[in-house]
Amino acid sequence: MIKTILLIACVSASLAIVGHAQNSSTSTVPPTAGTSATSMESTGTVTEYTPDSSLVLDSGSGEPVHFIFGRNVTYVGADGQPVQASGLRKNLRVRVHYLVVGGDKVIDKVTLTE
């Protein structure tokens, strides 16, 4: 539980630093509270989904990619317009923007690609 709270605090602080203007698919975020984070994107088909908790993508590499949701996640449709989180479901193709914090991949943005 403490690890989860610390993770959320670090992710929130990192998001404040990165801001929404970041357009790069990979960049290094300055260390926060002794933890470094890397911002990345991944595209694939949702194979497992637990709302507000976790997501697993099949990116075509043969290995499932596991993610957890950050505190403030933005959901965007294929047209670039905001959508509700309820639009996310299994077997949907998506692009996720996430931060790697420690060993966790923490989602801060999901774009529906269909």
Rosetta constraint file for C-alpha pairs under 8 A:
AtomPair CA 1 CA 5 HARMONIC 6.33 0.50
AtomPair CA 2 CA 6 HARMONIC 6.09 0.50
AtomPair CA 3 CA 7 HARMONIC 6.02 0.50
AtomPair CA 4 CA 8 HARMONIC 6.16 0.50
AtomPair CA 5 CA 9 HARMONIC 6.19 0.50
AtomPair CA 6 CA 10 HARMONIC 6.13 0.50
AtomPair CA 7 CA 11 HARMONIC 6.07 0.50
AtomPair CA 7 CA 101 HARMONIC 7.47 0.50
AtomPair CA 8 CA 12 HARMONIC 5.99 0.50
AtomPair CA 8 CA 70 HARMONIC 6.57 0.50
AtomPair CA 8 CA 71 HARMONIC 6.55 0.50
AtomPair CA 9 CA 13 HARMONIC 6.16 0.50
AtomPair CA 10 CA 14 HARMONIC 6.05 0.50
AtomPair CA 10 CA 32 HARMONIC 6.28 0.50
AtomPair CA 10 CA 33 HARMONIC 7.00 0.50
AtomPair CA 10 CA 35 HARMONIC 7.56 0.50
AtomPair CA 10 CA 101 HARMONIC 7.93 0.50
AtomPair CA 11 CA 15 HARMONIC 6.04 0.50
AtomPair CA 11 CA 70 HARMONIC 6.90 0.50
AtomPair CA 11 CA 99 HARMONIC 7.58 0.50
AtomPair CA 11 CA 101 HARMONIC 7.36 0.50
AtomPair CA 11 CA 106 HARMONIC 7.60 0.50
AtomPair CA 12 CA 16 HARMONIC 6.34 0.50
AtomPair CA 12 CA 70 HARMONIC 7.82 0.50
AtomPair CA 12 CA 71 HARMONIC 7.15 0.50
AtomPair CA 12 CA 72 HARMONIC 7.95 0.50
AtomPair CA 13 CA 17 HARMONIC 6.50 0.50
AtomPair CA 13 CA 32 HARMONIC 6.98 0.50
AtomPair CA 14 CA 18 HARMONIC 6.12 0.50
AtomPair CA 14 CA 29 HARMONIC 7.04 0.50
AtomPair CA 14 CA 30 HARMONIC 7.84 0.50
AtomPair CA 14 CA 32 HARMONIC 6.65 0.50
AtomPair CA 14 CA 37 HARMONIC 7.48 0.50
AtomPair CA 15 CA 19 HARMONIC 5.70 0.50
AtomPair CA 17 CA 29 HARMONIC 7.68 0.50
AtomPair CA 18 CA 22 HARMONIC 6.53 0.50
AtomPair CA 18 CA 29 HARMONIC 6.86 0.50
AtomPair CA 25 CA 39 HARMONIC 6.99 0.50
AtomPair CA 25 CA 40 HARMONIC 5.24 0.50
AtomPair CA 25 CA 41 HARMONIC 5.79 0.50
AtomPair CA 26 CA 38 HARMONIC 7.09 0.50
AtomPair CA 26 CA 39 HARMONIC 5.41 0.50
AtomPair CA 26 CA 40 HARMONIC 4.78 0.50
AtomPair CA 26 CA 41 HARMONIC 7.39 0.50
AtomPair CA 27 CA 38 HARMONIC 6.05 0.50
AtomPair CA 27 CA 39 HARMONIC 5.56 0.50
AtomPair CA 27 CA 40 HARMONIC 7.24 0.50
AtomPair CA 28 CA 37 HARMONIC 6.59 0.50
AtomPair CA 28 CA 38 HARMONIC 4.83 0.50
AtomPair CA 28 CA 39 HARMONIC 6.42 0.50
AtomPair CA 29 CA 36 HARMONIC 6.83 0.50
AtomPair CA 29 CA 37 HARMONIC 5.56 0.50
AtomPair CA 29 CA 38 HARMONIC 5.78 0.50
AtomPair CA 29 CA 39 HARMONIC 7.01 0.50
AtomPair CA 30 CA 36 HARMONIC 6.47 0.50
AtomPair CA 30 CA 37 HARMONIC 7.29 0.50
AtomPair CA 31 CA 35 HARMONIC 5.28 0.50
AtomPair CA 31 CA 36 HARMONIC 4.19 0.50
AtomPair CA 31 CA 37 HARMONIC 6.65 0.50
AtomPair CA 32 CA 36 HARMONIC 6.23 0.50
AtomPair CA 32 CA 37 HARMONIC 7.98 0.50
AtomPair CA 35 CA 101 HARMONIC 6.98 0.50
AtomPair CA 35 CA 102 HARMONIC 6.83 0.50
AtomPair CA 36 CA 101 HARMONIC 6.42 0.50
AtomPair CA 36 CA 102 HARMONIC 7.17 0.50
AtomPair CA 37 CA 99 HARMONIC 5.93 0.50
AtomPair CA 37 CA 100 HARMONIC 5.14 0.50
AtomPair CA 37 CA 101 HARMONIC 4.73 0.50
AtomPair CA 37 CA 102 HARMONIC 7.17 0.50
AtomPair CA 38 CA 99 HARMONIC 5.30 0.50
AtomPair CA 38 CA 100 HARMONIC 5.02 0.50
AtomPair CA 38 CA 101 HARMONIC 7.05 0.50
AtomPair CA 39 CA 97 HARMONIC 7.27 0.50
AtomPair CA 39 CA 98 HARMONIC 5.75 0.50
AtomPair CA 39 CA 99 HARMONIC 4.42 0.50
AtomPair CA 39 CA 100 HARMONIC 6.43 0.50
AtomPair CA 40 CA 97 HARMONIC 5.77 0.50
AtomPair CA 40 CA 98 HARMONIC 5.45 0.50
AtomPair CA 40 CA 99 HARMONIC 6.21 0.50
AtomPair CA 40 CA 100 HARMONIC 7.62 0.50
AtomPair CA 41 CA 95 HARMONIC 6.78 0.50
AtomPair CA 41 CA 96 HARMONIC 5.49 0.50
AtomPair CA 41 CA 97 HARMONIC 4.38 0.50
AtomPair CA 41 CA 98 HARMONIC 6.08 0.50
AtomPair CA 42 CA 59 HARMONIC 7.36 0.50
AtomPair CA 42 CA 95 HARMONIC 5.58 0.50
AtomPair CA 42 CA 96 HARMONIC 5.42 0.50
AtomPair CA 42 CA 97 HARMONIC 6.72 0.50
AtomPair CA 43 CA 57 HARMONIC 7.74 0.50
AtomPair CA 43 CA 59 HARMONIC 5.97 0.50
AtomPair CA 43 CA 93 HARMONIC 7.39 0.50
AtomPair CA 43 CA 94 HARMONIC 5.70 0.50
AtomPair CA 43 CA 95 HARMONIC 4.16 0.50
AtomPair CA 43 CA 96 HARMONIC 6.34 0.50
AtomPair CA 44 CA 57 HARMONIC 5.45 0.50
AtomPair CA 44 CA 58 HARMONIC 5.24 0.50
AtomPair CA 44 CA 59 HARMONIC 4.12 0.50
AtomPair CA 44 CA 60 HARMONIC 6.99 0.50
AtomPair CA 44 CA 93 HARMONIC 5.53 0.50
AtomPair CA 44 CA 94 HARMONIC 5.72 0.50
AtomPair CA 44 CA 95 HARMONIC 6.55 0.50
AtomPair CA 45 CA 57 HARMONIC 5.33 0.50
AtomPair CA 45 CA 58 HARMONIC 5.15 0.50
AtomPair CA 45 CA 59 HARMONIC 6.52 0.50
AtomPair CA 45 CA 90 HARMONIC 7.65 0.50
AtomPair CA 45 CA 91 HARMONIC 5.64 0.50
AtomPair CA 45 CA 92 HARMONIC 5.46 0.50
AtomPair CA 45 CA 93 HARMONIC 4.29 0.50
AtomPair CA 45 CA 94 HARMONIC 6.23 0.50
AtomPair CA 46 CA 55 HARMONIC 6.99 0.50
AtomPair CA 46 CA 56 HARMONIC 5.88 0.50
AtomPair CA 46 CA 57 HARMONIC 4.66 0.50
AtomPair CA 46 CA 58 HARMONIC 6.44 0.50
AtomPair CA 46 CA 89 HARMONIC 7.02 0.50
AtomPair CA 46 CA 90 HARMONIC 4.94 0.50
AtomPair CA 46 CA 91 HARMONIC 5.09 0.50
AtomPair CA 46 CA 92 HARMONIC 5.50 0.50
AtomPair CA 46 CA 93 HARMONIC 6.33 0.50
AtomPair CA 46 CA 94 HARMONIC 7.18 0.50
AtomPair CA 47 CA 55 HARMONIC 7.74 0.50
AtomPair CA 47 CA 56 HARMONIC 5.60 0.50
AtomPair CA 47 CA 57 HARMONIC 5.65 0.50
AtomPair CA 47 CA 58 HARMONIC 6.40 0.50
AtomPair CA 47 CA 90 HARMONIC 5.43 0.50
AtomPair CA 47 CA 91 HARMONIC 5.94 0.50
AtomPair CA 48 CA 54 HARMONIC 7.98 0.50
AtomPair CA 48 CA 55 HARMONIC 5.64 0.50
AtomPair CA 48 CA 56 HARMONIC 4.96 0.50
AtomPair CA 48 CA 57 HARMONIC 7.25 0.50
AtomPair CA 48 CA 90 HARMONIC 6.00 0.50
AtomPair CA 49 CA 54 HARMONIC 6.00 0.50
AtomPair CA 49 CA 55 HARMONIC 4.56 0.50
AtomPair CA 49 CA 56 HARMONIC 6.49 0.50
AtomPair CA 49 CA 89 HARMONIC 6.58 0.50
AtomPair CA 49 CA 90 HARMONIC 6.26 0.50
AtomPair CA 50 CA 54 HARMONIC 5.19 0.50
AtomPair CA 50 CA 55 HARMONIC 6.32 0.50
AtomPair CA 52 CA 69 HARMONIC 5.90 0.50
AtomPair CA 53 CA 68 HARMONIC 5.72 0.50
AtomPair CA 53 CA 69 HARMONIC 5.43 0.50
AtomPair CA 54 CA 66 HARMONIC 7.38 0.50
AtomPair CA 54 CA 67 HARMONIC 5.61 0.50
AtomPair CA 54 CA 68 HARMONIC 4.23 0.50
AtomPair CA 54 CA 69 HARMONIC 5.77 0.50
AtomPair CA 55 CA 66 HARMONIC 6.06 0.50
AtomPair CA 55 CA 67 HARMONIC 5.19 0.50
AtomPair CA 55 CA 68 HARMONIC 6.23 0.50
AtomPair CA 55 CA 69 HARMONIC 7.66 0.50
AtomPair CA 56 CA 64 HARMONIC 6.29 0.50
AtomPair CA 56 CA 65 HARMONIC 5.45 0.50
AtomPair CA 56 CA 66 HARMONIC 4.54 0.50
AtomPair CA 56 CA 67 HARMONIC 6.12 0.50
AtomPair CA 57 CA 64 HARMONIC 5.64 0.50
AtomPair CA 57 CA 65 HARMONIC 5.12 0.50
AtomPair CA 57 CA 66 HARMONIC 6.64 0.50
AtomPair CA 58 CA 62 HARMONIC 7.26 0.50
AtomPair CA 58 CA 63 HARMONIC 6.96 0.50
AtomPair CA 58 CA 64 HARMONIC 5.02 0.50
AtomPair CA 58 CA 65 HARMONIC 6.50 0.50
AtomPair CA 59 CA 63 HARMONIC 7.67 0.50
AtomPair CA 59 CA 64 HARMONIC 7.01 0.50
AtomPair CA 59 CA 65 HARMONIC 7.23 0.50
AtomPair CA 66 CA 105 HARMONIC 7.18 0.50
AtomPair CA 67 CA 104 HARMONIC 7.07 0.50
AtomPair CA 67 CA 105 HARMONIC 4.96 0.50
AtomPair CA 67 CA 106 HARMONIC 5.87 0.50
AtomPair CA 67 CA 107 HARMONIC 6.55 0.50
AtomPair CA 68 CA 104 HARMONIC 7.34 0.50
AtomPair CA 68 CA 105 HARMONIC 6.22 0.50
AtomPair CA 68 CA 106 HARMONIC 5.00 0.50
AtomPair CA 68 CA 107 HARMONIC 6.08 0.50
AtomPair CA 69 CA 73 HARMONIC 6.97 0.50
AtomPair CA 69 CA 106 HARMONIC 5.47 0.50
AtomPair CA 69 CA 107 HARMONIC 4.80 0.50
AtomPair CA 69 CA 108 HARMONIC 6.80 0.50
AtomPair CA 70 CA 106 HARMONIC 5.49 0.50
AtomPair CA 70 CA 107 HARMONIC 5.47 0.50
AtomPair CA 70 CA 108 HARMONIC 5.66 0.50
AtomPair CA 71 CA 108 HARMONIC 7.80 0.50
AtomPair CA 72 CA 108 HARMONIC 6.31 0.50
AtomPair CA 73 CA 107 HARMONIC 6.77 0.50
AtomPair CA 73 CA 108 HARMONIC 4.41 0.50
AtomPair CA 73 CA 109 HARMONIC 5.21 0.50
AtomPair CA 73 CA 110 HARMONIC 7.34 0.50
AtomPair CA 74 CA 82 HARMONIC 7.57 0.50
AtomPair CA 74 CA 108 HARMONIC 6.25 0.50
AtomPair CA 74 CA 109 HARMONIC 4.58 0.50
AtomPair CA 74 CA 110 HARMONIC 6.25 0.50
AtomPair CA 75 CA 82 HARMONIC 5.82 0.50
AtomPair CA 75 CA 83 HARMONIC 5.48 0.50
AtomPair CA 75 CA 84 HARMONIC 6.43 0.50
AtomPair CA 75 CA 85 HARMONIC 6.11 0.50
AtomPair CA 75 CA 109 HARMONIC 5.89 0.50
AtomPair CA 75 CA 110 HARMONIC 4.92 0.50
AtomPair CA 75 CA 111 HARMONIC 5.95 0.50
AtomPair CA 75 CA 112 HARMONIC 7.72 0.50
AtomPair CA 76 CA 80 HARMONIC 5.63 0.50
AtomPair CA 76 CA 81 HARMONIC 5.48 0.50
AtomPair CA 76 CA 82 HARMONIC 4.38 0.50
AtomPair CA 76 CA 83 HARMONIC 5.24 0.50
AtomPair CA 76 CA 109 HARMONIC 7.68 0.50
AtomPair CA 76 CA 110 HARMONIC 6.23 0.50
AtomPair CA 76 CA 111 HARMONIC 4.67 0.50
AtomPair CA 76 CA 112 HARMONIC 6.22 0.50
AtomPair CA 77 CA 81 HARMONIC 5.44 0.50
AtomPair CA 77 CA 82 HARMONIC 6.09 0.50
AtomPair CA 77 CA 83 HARMONIC 5.80 0.50
AtomPair CA 77 CA 111 HARMONIC 5.72 0.50
AtomPair CA 77 CA 112 HARMONIC 4.89 0.50
AtomPair CA 77 CA 113 HARMONIC 6.91 0.50
AtomPair CA 77 CA 114 HARMONIC 7.95 0.50
AtomPair CA 78 CA 111 HARMONIC 6.56 0.50
AtomPair CA 78 CA 112 HARMONIC 5.27 0.50
AtomPair CA 78 CA 113 HARMONIC 4.76 0.50
AtomPair CA 78 CA 114 HARMONIC 6.01 0.50
AtomPair CA 80 CA 111 HARMONIC 7.86 0.50
AtomPair CA 83 CA 87 HARMONIC 6.95 0.50
AtomPair CA 88 CA 92 HARMONIC 7.17 0.50
AtomPair CA 88 CA 112 HARMONIC 7.63 0.50
AtomPair CA 92 CA 112 HARMONIC 7.55 0.50
AtomPair CA 92 CA 114 HARMONIC 7.34 0.50
AtomPair CA 93 CA 112 HARMONIC 6.43 0.50
AtomPair CA 93 CA 113 HARMONIC 5.73 0.50
AtomPair CA 93 CA 114 HARMONIC 6.29 0.50
AtomPair CA 94 CA 110 HARMONIC 6.73 0.50
AtomPair CA 94 CA 111 HARMONIC 5.56 0.50
AtomPair CA 94 CA 112 HARMONIC 4.55 0.50
AtomPair CA 94 CA 113 HARMONIC 5.12 0.50
AtomPair CA 94 CA 114 HARMONIC 7.57 0.50
AtomPair CA 95 CA 110 HARMONIC 5.90 0.50
AtomPair CA 95 CA 111 HARMONIC 5.08 0.50
AtomPair CA 95 CA 112 HARMONIC 6.53 0.50
AtomPair CA 95 CA 113 HARMONIC 6.77 0.50
AtomPair CA 96 CA 107 HARMONIC 6.53 0.50
AtomPair CA 96 CA 108 HARMONIC 7.73 0.50
AtomPair CA 96 CA 109 HARMONIC 5.74 0.50
AtomPair CA 96 CA 110 HARMONIC 4.54 0.50
AtomPair CA 96 CA 111 HARMONIC 6.24 0.50
AtomPair CA 97 CA 107 HARMONIC 5.89 0.50
AtomPair CA 97 CA 108 HARMONIC 6.01 0.50
AtomPair CA 97 CA 109 HARMONIC 5.03 0.50
AtomPair CA 97 CA 110 HARMONIC 6.38 0.50
AtomPair CA 98 CA 105 HARMONIC 6.07 0.50
AtomPair CA 98 CA 106 HARMONIC 5.14 0.50
AtomPair CA 98 CA 107 HARMONIC 4.12 0.50
AtomPair CA 98 CA 108 HARMONIC 5.49 0.50
AtomPair CA 98 CA 109 HARMONIC 6.87 0.50
AtomPair CA 99 CA 104 HARMONIC 8.00 0.50
AtomPair CA 99 CA 105 HARMONIC 5.69 0.50
AtomPair CA 99 CA 106 HARMONIC 5.11 0.50
AtomPair CA 99 CA 107 HARMONIC 6.47 0.50
AtomPair CA 99 CA 108 HARMONIC 7.44 0.50
AtomPair CA 100 CA 104 HARMONIC 5.57 0.50
AtomPair CA 100 CA 105 HARMONIC 4.58 0.50
AtomPair CA 100 CA 106 HARMONIC 6.20 0.50
AtomPair CA 101 CA 105 HARMONIC 6.47 0.50
AtomPair CA 101 CA 106 HARMONIC 7.06 0.50
